[in-house]
Amino acid sequence: QLQASGGGLVQPGGSLRLSCVASGLGLDYYSVAWFRQAPGKKREWISCSRKSGETYHANSVKGRFAISRDNAKSTVHLQMSGLKPEDTAVYFCATSSLELCVVEEDMYNYWGQGTQVTVSS
């Protein structure tokens, strides 16, 4: 089970840190990704941390967002800075048993419930 938290309302240019806590599964066995879904749009992959610790980010967030993991605490964070109104979405964390990070949501088997991020002045 995954529990995402940390969303909220923030002004453009601000920062937020999202957290995803896993219970009942050890995160060190999984790749972990963050997706987001804006109103009226498809869910999109934005960041991923491989089991090895390598990280990947979509071009839309590269340089602004950073994913990190703490396997001992079964927690993955998404540090978001330089937030823009177009970052407004519900953010989801998900795990995959694949070694590689993939963008296809069908390859992820556990999902958190989502946390709302709203960027507005």
N, C-alpha and C positions, 0 to 999 in steps of 0.2 A: 504494500500500500504506500502511496506517495501523497504527501501533504504539502501543497504550495502555499506560500504566504509572502507578505511584504509589499503587496500592491497598494496603490493609493492615488491620490490626486497630487500632481506636482506641476510646477510652472515650467514653461519651456526653458531649456538650459539646465534644469535641475537634475538631481540624481535620486535613484532608488536602488535598494538591494533586495532582490527576491531570494527566497530560500525554498528549498525542496527537501523535505525530510522523509527518509524511507523507513518504514517499519516492516519487519518480517522478511526483509531481504537485504543482503549485504551489497552495498553499492560497488564494492571493488570487483564484483563479478559482472558488472554491466557498464555499457556506455550509457551516458545520460545526456539528454538533449532538452533544450527549451524550444517550444513552439509558441506562436502567438496567432490569435485570430481577431481581426478587426471586424467591426459590424459590416455585414454584407459581403465579406471577403472569405476566401478559403484560408484554412489554417496553414501557416507557413513555418518552416524550420528556420531558426535563427542562430542557435549556438549548440555546440556539442563537446563533450569531454569523453575521450576514449578511456578504456580501462587503463591504458598505459599512462594517461594523464595529458596526452596531446589534446589541444583544443582547436576548434574550428568555429568560424563565425561567418554568417552571411554578409555579403557586401554591404547590405543596407545598414548593418550595425557595427561593422568592423571599425575598430579604433574608438568606439564609444562604449561598447558592451564587453564584459569579460566574464567568462564562466570559470568557476573553480570548484573543487570538490575537497571534502574532508571525509575520507572513507571511515575513519575511526568514529566519526559522529554521524555517519550515514546521511550526510548533508551535501547538497550541491547549491551553490550560490550563483546568481546572475547579477553582477554589479553593472548598473546602467547609469551612464552619465551623458551629458549633452543631449538630454531628452528633447524630442520634437513632438509636435502634435500628431504627426503620422505614426508615432510609436504607440499611440493609444490603441489598446487591445486587451483581450484576456490572454494571459500568459499561462502556459501549461508546461510542466516538466514531464518527462517520459523516459523510460529505460528500455534498452535493447540488449539482448544477449550477444549481439554481433560484436566482433572485435573492432570493426570499423565504424565510423560515424556515417550515417546515411540520412538523406533528407526525406525519404518516403515514410510517412507516418504509419503506414501499414506494417513497417518493420519494428515498431515499438510495441511492447506487450503490456507494460504497466503505465498508467497515466495518473497524474494528479488531477485535482478537481478544477484547477484554474484560479488565477488571482487577477483582479482587474487593475490595469494601469491606465490612468487618464492624465494626459499632458495638456494642460490648458491654462491660459492666463485669466 
